[in-house]
Every structure is written in C-alpha cells, then in structure tokens.
Amino acid sequence: MRGSRVAALLAGLTAALTLSACGVPPSDVIQAGAPASGMYSPGPKPSAPAVIPLYFLHNGDLAPYSRKVGDPADFGAVVRLLFGGPTKSEAVTATTELPRLTDTPEVAISGDNTFSIQLPEGVPPLSHPAMRQLACTVAHVALPFATLSADPNLGGATSAPSVDAQRSRGHTSVHVLGDGWSMKQSDDSCPDPLQP
C-alpha cells in the first residue's frame, strides 16, 4: 500500500514538472493595438449624483422641483420617484395629481422619444395635469444629465444645471397604459425646468 502511494506521488510530481517546463519561454506584456470594444452605450453612466427636475403642481400650475438621483438614465426609478409624490419639504408648496402606486410601473422608451409607461392593475385613468407631470419630467430626464458641481458662490453647495444641459432637442411624448385604458401626452407645453 505504501509503495502505491509513493508511486502515485512520484507520477504526480513527474507530470507537474513536465507540464511546467513545456518549452514556452517567459515574456513581457505584448502590445497588441487598440483595446477591445463592446456594445455602444447611448450615454455615459454618471459617477456622481445628478440633478433632475420632477414636475409637481404649485397652485395648480406645473413647476419643476430639483431632485438628486444616482442614475438619471434609470427612467423607471425617475418615474417611481415622481409617482412617490413630493417630499415633506416639497409638500409645503407642491402637490401632485399622480396616484400613489402599490406596484412598480414598467417604463420603456422607443427610438422616436416616446416613453411607454404601463401602470399596475386597478389604476384609474390619469388627469390632464397628471399626464403633463409625467411628460415634462421624462422629457427633461431623457436629455443629457448634468452632474452636481460645487458652486464657489454658494459656499460649496451644488448648483442646478443650465437650461442647455437639460433641454431636449426633439419632442418627447408619453404613452400611459392602464387597465383597459391608454392616454398620450407630449412635452409641448412644459415650463422651463429652472423657473421657480
């Protein structure tokens, strides 16, 4: 029994030595040209939070309220924030006509800048102001986002992005699908995201 163990150990050692000395000399890193490229990404992922306007109602009129988000390209998260309503501090001046959802809506965007939002079952048709809240929010989030930057005039506080950094070059529309109903709204009448 002891002999078979020694023989097996010797056979394993011989195989390891043979394989490690297979005749390939060591070499340095070999430069092979440009790095590999993958699928095209439509926009860079932000490494810092971004400020986006969520549209709520102020005295019955649409008004943008700036919010920080980690990834403005996550349209589903932005729509969930909007349906979540104003924060406590925003609720002092802001209201919403969007219902609180019990389930997450499905959000998709097509090549012609149309957002499709499938609401959970049981949500009644949305009002015209609610549709405008959705259309204006997604229209301004669909643009290149602006990362937060410190403004020396504000003592290091973050400043809102410029209008040019947020304005869409094309029109955006929203197609909301409910339980047996659907509605469409364009962003044609959206207020400037930097107006108070």
Helices and strands as residue ranges (DSSP letters): H 2-20, E 50-58, E 61-69, H 75-83, G 90-92, E 106-109, E 114-118, H 128-141, G 152-154, H 163-166, E 173-177, E 182-186
